[in-house]
Structures are given as C-alpha cells and as structure tokens.
Amino acid sequence: IGRGGTSHVTFQIPSLAELELWASWLERNGVATSSESHADGRSVLMFEDPDGLRLELAIGAQASAIPGESEPATSGAPQRLATPHLGPIKQVAVIVSDLERSKAF
C-alpha cells in the first residue's frame, strides 16, 4: 500500500446477520478477520484478500436486500446461502501524494 494505490475497499452488507454469516464463512476458510464498531453505529468486518488488499464489510444504514433474495436477511443467519454474497461497493479509499491536486483532477 502506497501513494497511488488503493488503501481499502468497503462493501455494503444489508444486516448484522449477513455480517455474522460472512465472519463464519471467512473463519471456516482460514481468513483472519478483525472487527470494529464505529461511532455512528456501523459494524465493520475487516480482512485481506490473497494479495494483501484490505477489504471491509460494513452494515449500511441504507442497505438493501441482495438482488434476487426473497426477503432481506434481518433475523438470524440466512439459510439460503452456503457462501455469502457481497453487496454493492460502498467505498474505495485511495492514497494520494497531493490531495488538492487529486481533487482538482
């Protein structure tokens, strides 16, 4: 991670149940994770892909159901998924050397 590179990518997850399903799936597949709660109440699960890119799964206040779901996952882990799905990309953070120049660009 350095100038001009991506710091991390955040994916939006629709519910705490879905986030817990992800945490369980990642653990079963040998992926180390950490979690944190933000002051605004968002829960975030963090891990790295095989290339070392930091990925985050965050419960979005305005999150919607995954396309194709019969109902949102709001109570208990959804039984329909053997492997959880990613929601939309919520944020990509990029490291820059000159913020003002990058904003102007």
C-alpha positions as CSV (number, residue, x, y, z in Angstrom):
1,I,0.0,0.0,0.0
2,G,1.5,3.3,-1.0
3,R,0.9,6.5,-3.0
4,G,-1.4,5.9,-6.0
5,G,-2.6,2.7,-4.6
6,T,-5.9,1.6,-3.1
7,S,-5.9,1.6,0.7
8,H,-9.1,-0.5,1.1
9,V,-12.4,-1.4,-0.5
10,T,-15.6,-1.4,1.6
11,F,-18.6,-3.5,0.6
12,Q,-22.1,-2.8,2.0
13,I,-23.8,-5.6,3.8
14,P,-27.6,-5.5,4.5
15,S,-27.7,-6.7,8.1
16,L,-25.8,-7.9,11.2
17,A,-27.0,-11.5,10.3
18,E,-25.3,-11.3,6.9
19,L,-22.1,-9.9,8.6
20,E,-22.1,-12.8,11.0
21,L,-22.5,-15.2,8.2
22,W,-19.5,-13.6,6.4
23,A,-17.4,-13.8,9.6
24,S,-18.3,-17.5,10.0
25,W,-17.6,-18.3,6.3
26,L,-14.2,-16.4,6.4
27,E,-13.2,-18.2,9.6
28,R,-14.1,-21.6,8.1
29,N,-11.9,-20.8,5.1
30,G,-8.9,-19.8,7.1
31,V,-9.1,-16.0,6.6
32,A,-8.1,-13.9,9.6
33,T,-10.6,-11.1,10.4
34,S,-10.9,-8.2,12.8
35,S,-14.0,-6.1,13.6
36,E,-14.9,-2.7,14.9
37,S,-17.9,-0.6,15.7
38,H,-17.9,3.0,14.5
39,A,-19.3,5.9,16.5
40,D,-22.2,6.1,14.0
41,G,-23.3,2.6,14.9
42,R,-21.9,0.8,11.9
43,S,-20.3,-2.6,12.4
44,V,-17.3,-3.4,10.1
45,L,-15.6,-6.7,9.5
46,M,-12.1,-6.3,8.1
47,F,-9.8,-8.8,6.3
48,E,-7.3,-9.0,3.5
49,D,-7.5,-10.7,0.1
50,P,-4.7,-13.0,-1.0
51,D,-2.8,-10.1,-2.5
52,G,-2.9,-8.1,0.8
53,L,-5.6,-5.6,-0.2
54,R,-7.7,-4.6,2.8
55,L,-11.3,-5.4,2.4
56,E,-14.1,-4.3,4.7
57,L,-17.7,-5.4,5.0
58,A,-19.9,-2.7,6.6
59,I,-23.5,-2.7,7.6
60,G,-25.0,0.2,5.7
61,A,-27.8,2.3,7.2
62,Q,-29.4,2.4,3.8
63,A,-28.5,-1.1,2.8
64,S,-30.9,-3.0,0.7
65,A,-31.5,-6.7,0.2
66,I,-29.2,-8.6,-2.2
67,P,-30.8,-8.7,-5.7
68,G,-32.7,-12.0,-6.1
69,E,-33.4,-12.5,-2.4
70,S,-36.9,-13.4,-1.4
71,E,-36.6,-11.3,1.7
72,P,-33.9,-9.2,3.5
73,A,-31.7,-11.1,6.0
74,T,-32.8,-9.4,9.2
75,S,-33.2,-12.1,11.8
76,G,-30.8,-15.0,12.1
77,A,-28.3,-16.0,9.5
78,P,-29.9,-16.6,6.1
79,Q,-30.2,-20.3,5.4
80,R,-30.3,-19.8,1.6
81,L,-26.6,-19.1,1.3
82,A,-23.8,-21.6,1.6
83,T,-21.5,-18.8,0.6
84,P,-22.5,-15.2,1.4
85,H,-22.8,-12.6,-1.3
86,L,-21.2,-9.2,-1.4
87,G,-23.4,-6.1,-1.6
88,P,-22.6,-3.1,-3.6
89,I,-19.2,-1.4,-3.2
90,K,-19.7,1.3,-0.7
91,Q,-16.3,3.0,-0.7
92,V,-12.8,2.8,-2.2
93,A,-10.1,4.6,-0.4
94,V,-7.0,5.7,-2.4
95,I,-3.7,7.0,-1.1
96,V,-2.5,10.2,-2.8
97,S,0.5,12.4,-2.5
98,D,-1.3,15.7,-3.1
99,L,-4.9,15.8,-2.1
100,E,-5.7,19.1,-3.6
101,R,-4.2,18.1,-7.0
102,S,-6.1,14.9,-6.9
103,K,-9.4,16.7,-6.1
104,A,-8.8,19.1,-9.0
105,F,-8.2,16.2,-11.3
